[in-house]
Amino acid sequence: ALSIYGDHSDVMLVRGTGLAMVSSFNVQEAHDMAVITQVATLNSRVPFLHFMDGFRTSHEISKIQLVSDEQLKELMPWEKVEEHRQRALSPLHPSQRGTAQAPDVFMQLVESSNKHYQ
């Protein structure tokens, strides 16, 4: 169930998944941290969860300093963006990542790697 009271229970549920977590307190921080976490996740290959109080950031009236397109172009590690795109799933270059096997096939695989059978 979705809570509108800003308790962040939904965020706390994913703490053990390996995500890096970043919280923003106001609109300016939300804007700045969006840029920071995008660059950080591309450089580290660690996914980031950026969360904030949605009610506060959507209802607060305040002036912020935007990061310009030119600044974004300078900050963005474009070679990492291309590497990320190359790792994406695509029917043009299919790949298999992790498999699920039934017990009979799994044991055949285990035994085939057994030194005594080679």
Rosetta blueprint (number, residue, H / E / L):
1 A L
2 L L
3 S L
4 I L
5 Y L
6 G L
7 D L
8 H L
9 S H
10 D H
11 V H
12 M H
13 L L
14 V L
15 R H
16 G H
17 T H
18 G L
19 L L
20 A E
21 M E
22 V E
23 S E
24 S E
25 F L
26 N L
27 V H
28 Q H
29 E H
30 A H
31 H H
32 D H
33 M H
34 A H
35 V H
36 I H
37 T H
38 Q H
39 V H
40 A H
41 T H
42 L H
43 N H
44 S H
45 R L
46 V L
47 P L
48 F E
49 L E
50 H E
51 F E
52 M E
53 D L
54 G H
55 F H
56 R H
57 T H
58 S H
59 H H
60 E L
61 I L
62 S L
63 K L
64 I L
65 Q L
66 L L
67 V L
68 S L
69 D H
70 E H
71 Q H
72 L H
73 K H
74 E H
75 L H
76 M L
77 P L
78 W H
79 E H
80 K H
81 V H
82 E H
83 E H
84 H H
85 R H
86 Q H
87 R H
88 A L
89 L L
90 S L
91 P L
92 L L
93 H L
94 P L
95 S L
96 Q L
97 R L
98 G L
99 T L
100 A L
101 Q L
102 A L
103 P H
104 D H
105 V H
106 F H
107 M H
108 Q H
109 L H
110 V H
111 E H
112 S H
113 S L
114 N L
115 K H
116 H H
117 Y H
118 Q L
